[in-house]
Amino acid sequence: MHTSLMISYRGADVMIDCGLDWLGKFERLHPSAMVLTHAHPDHAWGLREGAPCPVHAPQKTWETLTRCRVEDRRLIKERTPTKICGITFEAFAVEHSILAPAVGYRVSAGRARIFYVPDLVFIHERSAALKNVQIYIGDGATVTRSFIRRRGKTLIGHSPVHTQLTWCEKEGVPRAIITHCGSEIVTGNERQLFANLRGIAAEHGVEVRIAYDGMKLML
């Protein structure tokens, strides 16, 4: 399945992203609301036939999401904390795609605070995005090799896990979870992969785990 995250707090469930292979399936999760990081098919096209709840996204995402018939469209302004079902979402612009501008979300509820960004090259205003964050949930397209390209003056693609862990180290984030995994993780040698990740994690002083279907965390 395309990567998605459910945030649950005091009886409310807010789903972040809904890719094409969720089409006709996500309704069984009964989300109270949905939030989108960007308009690429693997993050938003599960909503092509609409949604049974409000859907929140930045203006640039709504402008590029032309193939989804969402009736209750709500706007999230970048760098403006927005309460959704009692959970606070703050969108931070990230570099990833020219055609589908993306954001990552600083998410907080009670004393819990995470940052979620499944696709990126880098985070604008990174220090503010990761301040006092307990868990960084980031892009698993590649572990060490570069997957970044240039279009004119703009960088697009994905930063490796190694680079993202340097951000966590610099900003004092103690834990990271790698999601939206690419072939290097999905089809690689599991034992060797975990050995490499442990080495990288030790180098940066960050606890690292790879996400899996149905993974649950309590904060």
C-alpha positions as CSV (number, residue, x, y, z in Angstrom):
1,M,0.0,0.0,0.0
2,H,1.1,3.6,-0.5
3,T,2.4,5.1,2.7
4,S,-0.1,6.7,5.0
5,L,-0.2,7.7,8.7
6,M,-3.1,7.7,11.1
7,I,-2.9,10.1,14.1
8,S,-5.3,9.1,16.9
9,Y,-6.0,11.4,19.9
10,R,-9.0,11.4,22.2
11,G,-11.3,9.4,20.0
12,A,-10.4,11.3,16.7
13,D,-8.4,9.7,13.9
14,V,-6.7,12.0,11.3
15,M,-5.2,10.3,8.3
16,I,-2.2,11.8,6.5
17,D,-2.1,11.1,2.8
18,C,-4.2,8.6,0.8
19,G,-2.4,7.2,-2.3
20,L,-4.1,5.6,-5.3
21,D,-4.0,2.1,-4.0
22,W,-6.1,3.2,-1.1
23,L,-9.0,4.0,-3.5
24,G,-12.1,2.3,-2.2
25,K,-10.3,1.0,0.9
26,F,-9.6,3.8,3.2
27,E,-13.3,4.4,4.1
28,R,-13.1,1.3,6.3
29,L,-10.7,3.2,8.6
30,H,-13.4,5.8,9.3
31,P,-11.1,8.8,9.5
32,S,-12.4,11.9,11.2
33,A,-10.4,14.1,8.8
34,M,-7.6,13.8,6.3
35,V,-4.5,15.8,5.6
36,L,-2.4,15.8,2.5
37,T,1.4,16.5,2.1
38,H,1.2,16.9,-1.7
39,A,-0.7,16.0,-4.9
40,H,1.3,13.1,-6.3
41,P,-0.7,10.0,-7.1
42,D,0.9,7.9,-4.3
43,H,-0.2,10.5,-1.7
44,A,-3.5,11.9,-2.9
45,W,-5.2,9.9,-5.7
46,G,-7.0,7.6,-3.3
47,L,-9.5,10.5,-3.1
48,R,-10.4,10.4,-6.8
49,E,-14.0,9.5,-5.9
50,G,-14.2,11.8,-2.9
51,A,-13.9,11.5,0.8
52,P,-16.4,10.9,3.6
53,C,-14.8,13.6,5.8
54,P,-13.1,17.0,5.6
55,V,-9.7,17.0,3.7
56,H,-7.1,19.6,4.7
57,A,-4.2,20.7,2.4
58,P,-2.1,23.7,1.5
59,Q,-3.3,26.0,-1.4
60,K,-0.6,24.7,-3.8
61,T,-1.8,21.1,-3.2
62,W,-5.4,22.0,-4.0
63,E,-4.3,23.9,-7.1
64,T,-2.6,20.8,-8.5
65,L,-5.1,18.2,-7.2
66,T,-7.4,18.3,-10.2
67,R,-8.3,14.6,-10.5
68,C,-10.0,14.2,-7.1
69,R,-13.6,15.0,-6.4
70,V,-13.3,16.2,-2.8
71,E,-16.3,18.3,-1.7
72,D,-15.2,19.4,1.8
73,R,-11.8,21.0,1.0
74,R,-10.2,22.9,3.8
75,L,-7.1,25.1,3.7
76,I,-3.9,24.7,5.8
77,K,-1.7,27.8,5.6
78,E,2.1,27.1,5.8
79,R,3.6,28.0,9.2
80,T,0.2,28.5,10.7
81,P,-0.7,26.0,13.5
82,T,-4.1,24.5,12.6
83,K,-6.3,22.5,15.0
84,I,-7.9,19.5,13.3
85,C,-10.0,17.3,15.7
86,G,-8.0,18.5,18.6
87,I,-4.6,17.8,17.0
88,T,-2.3,20.7,15.9
89,F,-0.8,20.5,12.4
90,E,1.8,23.0,11.2
91,A,2.9,22.8,7.6
92,F,6.5,23.4,6.6
93,A,7.5,23.8,3.0
94,V,9.9,21.2,1.7
95,E,11.7,20.8,-1.6
96,H,10.6,17.6,-3.5
97,S,8.7,18.3,-6.7
98,I,8.1,21.3,-9.0
99,L,4.7,20.1,-10.3
100,A,3.4,18.9,-6.9
101,P,4.8,21.3,-4.2
102,A,5.1,19.4,-0.9
103,V,5.0,20.1,2.8
104,G,5.9,18.2,6.0
105,Y,3.8,18.4,9.1
106,R,4.8,19.2,12.6
107,V,2.1,17.4,14.6
108,S,1.4,17.9,18.3
109,A,-1.3,16.7,20.7
110,G,-0.9,16.8,24.5
111,R,2.8,16.4,25.2
112,A,3.4,14.4,22.0
113,R,5.3,16.0,19.1
114,I,6.4,14.5,15.8
115,F,7.4,15.6,12.4
116,Y,6.1,13.7,9.3
117,V,7.6,14.1,5.8
118,P,7.4,11.1,3.5
119,D,9.0,12.9,0.4
120,L,11.7,15.6,0.5
121,V,15.1,16.9,-0.5
122,F,15.2,19.4,2.4
123,I,13.0,21.2,4.9
124,H,12.7,25.0,4.8
125,E,13.0,26.4,8.3
126,R,14.3,23.1,9.6
127,S,15.2,24.2,13.1
128,A,11.6,25.5,13.7
129,A,10.2,22.3,12.2
130,L,12.1,20.0,14.4
131,K,12.3,21.9,17.6
132,N,11.5,19.6,20.6
133,V,10.3,16.9,18.2
134,Q,10.3,13.4,19.8
135,I,10.1,11.4,16.6
136,Y,11.1,12.3,13.0
137,I,9.2,10.2,10.4
138,G,11.0,10.6,7.1
139,D,11.6,9.6,3.5
140,G,12.9,6.1,2.9
141,A,13.4,6.3,-0.9
142,T,17.2,5.6,-0.4
143,V,19.5,4.9,2.5
144,T,22.9,6.3,1.4
145,R,22.9,6.9,-2.4
146,S,21.8,10.3,-3.8
147,F,18.4,10.5,-5.4
148,I,18.4,14.2,-6.0
149,R,18.2,15.9,-9.4
150,R,18.3,19.4,-10.6
151,R,15.6,21.2,-12.7
152,G,17.0,24.6,-13.5
153,K,17.9,26.1,-10.1
154,T,15.5,23.8,-8.2
155,L,16.4,20.5,-6.6
156,I,13.9,17.6,-6.8
157,G,13.8,14.1,-5.6
158,H,14.7,12.5,-2.2
159,S,17.4,12.9,0.4
160,P,18.9,9.7,1.7
161,V,18.2,8.5,5.2
162,H,21.8,9.2,6.1
163,T,21.3,12.9,5.4
164,Q,18.0,13.1,7.3
165,L,19.7,11.6,10.4
166,T,22.3,14.4,10.3
167,W,19.3,16.8,10.6
168,C,18.0,14.9,13.6
169,E,21.4,15.0,15.2
170,K,21.8,18.7,14.6
171,E,18.3,19.5,15.9
172,G,18.4,17.2,18.9
173,V,15.7,14.7,17.7
174,P,16.3,11.4,19.5
175,R,14.3,9.0,17.4
176,A,13.6,8.5,13.7
177,I,11.3,6.2,11.7
178,I,11.9,5.6,8.0
179,T,8.7,5.2,5.9
180,H,7.7,5.4,2.2
181,C,10.5,3.0,1.5
182,G,12.2,2.5,-1.9
183,S,13.7,-0.6,-3.5
184,E,17.0,-0.2,-1.6
185,I,15.0,-1.1,1.6
186,V,12.1,-3.2,0.2
187,T,14.2,-5.6,-1.9
188,G,17.6,-5.3,-0.1
189,N,19.3,-7.8,2.1
190,E,17.6,-7.4,5.4
191,R,20.5,-8.3,7.6
192,Q,22.9,-6.1,5.8
193,L,20.4,-3.2,5.7
194,F,19.8,-3.3,9.4
195,A,23.6,-3.5,10.1
196,N,24.1,-0.4,7.8
197,L,21.3,1.5,9.6
198,R,22.6,0.6,13.0
199,G,26.0,2.0,12.0
200,I,24.5,5.2,10.6
201,A,22.3,5.6,13.7
202,A,25.2,5.1,16.1
203,E,27.2,7.7,14.1
204,H,24.5,10.3,14.6
205,G,23.2,9.3,18.1
206,V,19.7,8.7,16.8
207,E,17.5,5.6,17.4
208,V,16.3,4.4,14.0
209,R,13.5,2.0,13.0
210,I,12.0,1.1,9.6
211,A,8.2,1.4,9.4
212,Y,6.0,-1.6,8.5
213,D,2.4,-2.1,7.7
214,G,0.3,-1.8,10.8
215,M,3.0,-0.3,12.9
216,K,1.7,1.5,16.0
217,L,3.4,3.9,18.4
218,M,2.2,5.4,21.7
219,L,3.4,8.8,22.7
